[in-house]
Amino acid sequence: MLKLTNDDITMAQAAKDKIAAITTIAEQLNERGLVTSEYVTGMFNRELQNSTYLGNGIAIPHGTTDTRDLVNETGVVIHHFPDGVNWGDNNLVYVAIGIAAKSDEHLGILKQLTKVLSVDGVEEKLKAATTEQDIITLLNGDVQFEADFNQQLMQLNFPATDMIQMAAVAGGCLKNQDCVAQQFVAELVVKAPTHLGNGLRLISGDKAVNRSAMAFVTTSEHCEFNGEVVKGLIVIAACNDTHHGFLKTLSHCIFEQQQGELLIASKDKLIAYFTNHEEDDISSDSALTETFRINNTHGLHARPSAMLVATIKPFSANIMVKNLDGEDKTVNAKSLMKVIGLGVKYGDRLQFIADGDDAKQALAAISEAIVSGLSEG
């Protein structure tokens, strides 16, 4: 985890281009004793290999793998450019994170940054930041851009026989994810739910809420409230306006009379429905699966990740990937941010699932690219 302090951040900087920006960042890395003076050459060479611009106004200039011996101590320096710096292809950078890493510590930094690289609105907030704490809060992902809704916030087919049980389970899910405090749960169980039709109920609250979120609970038992059958309960906790998307989706659900479909949907289907994200799964019987071990000494940092994604993108097949030695999640292999977010280290096994007319050819190309070292062999 990247632990930032105010001392790591230099505000209100200006640079005519990315070469000037990298030069000043390298000088500060050197002044802090993190690197030797020659490290700047590695940073320039790295930029020539592939742009370190990640998206959402963020770049991560760092040295090449063969300049790691010039790193004295792992660390970062961050420069804020309120007017932006053209990092190439008219990509404006407002925050440049200069990284000095002795081994693969930078993979954790990249993984953490995926939280702020995958949502809208970050770029403008970084541009408008006025204090070091503003930058820290944004880079740590502490600013909520989307309300929380994940598998831990669902309990499907729970054996609840009354509304109090269902509300308590939903409240417990929210509390376990640190979205709400105990007061929210205590008030939740005494609130009267709103009937959304077809056995679906809703309760919402805004007191003792840490993060806006939604919980979803269904029951496998016969459950009634005021003489009417209850099959599922949605609980929304709100401390900002990020939950409005859930309400809009629910309104559409009610208008289209889709409550019954929600009540029998899987967790993955529910997440896809409420977040409008692609469902990171391939369930086709025709899908092909292959597993490859990553032999890059420093894992899949930005450059080899970019090369892997570049190999995969030309194929029309739907291709997903999972790090079998990391978190249990399957992501779109054509998304650079999602691949980086897997935090792949040396020796990790990647499982690719491909479905489509050119799936076999895609897996063969992936195999060849990985065996060749993804441009680092």
Secondary structure, 3 states (H helix, E strand, C coil): CCCCCHHHEECCCCCCCHHHHHHHHHHHHHHCCCECCCHHHHHHHHHHHCCCEEECCEECCECCHHHHHHECCCEEEEEEEEEEEECCCCCEEEEEEEEECCCCCHHHHHHHHHHHHCCCCHHHHHHHCCCHHHHHHHHCCCCCCCCECCHHHEEEEECCCEHHHHHHHHHHHHHHCCCECHHHHHHHCCCCCEEEECCEEEEEECCCECCCEEEEEEECCCCEECCEECCEEEEEECCCCCCHHHHHHHHHHHHCCCHHHHHHCCHHHHHHHHHCCCCCCCCCCCCEEEEEECCCCCCCCHHHHHHHHHHHCCCCCEEEEEECCCCCCEEECCCHHHHHCCCCCCCCEEEEEEECCCHHHHHHHHHHHHHCCCCCC
